[in-house]
């Protein structure tokens, strides 16, 4: 069924709006997958806060113009599903990498983050990026370590004095 011009405009506008707010984008070939498998992928993507859409390549090229993901335009060939990370940069990579491990026919073709095109083999690196909460906890751990060591060092002086006095007391009592 052919799309009308108004429907095409709506799709381009929707994808462009999502792309403007996304952290990263991934294009993957889904040829050979069943409807059930694609439905499972969509469910997992929705749970992870990933916008997943099958769009004609010409419409996708128009939608990505003027966004950070314009660098992906040459890689948009063949039947592709586009995934945009809306929660954190690695969320789409985590979902698609896990799905690709289970389905040999699913292949990542193009990856972009912050206007930079990555090699498809780097999906694992992108997937290992920490989420926002993980990054905050890592930062807090780094900030807490020097303060904790300072407090332990300052606490050690009176502690050593108390242990020394206790040893002297025990020695006098034993004599």
Secondary structure, 3 states (H helix, E strand, C coil): CCCCHHHHHHHHHHHHHHHHHCCEEEEEECCCCCHHHHHHHHHHHHHCCEEEEECCHHHHHHHHCCCCCHHHHHHCCCCEEEEEECCCCCHHHHHHHHHHHHCCCCEEEEEEECCEEECHHHHHHHHCCCCHHHHHHHHHHHHHHHHHHHHHHHHHHHHHHHHHHHHHHHHHHHC
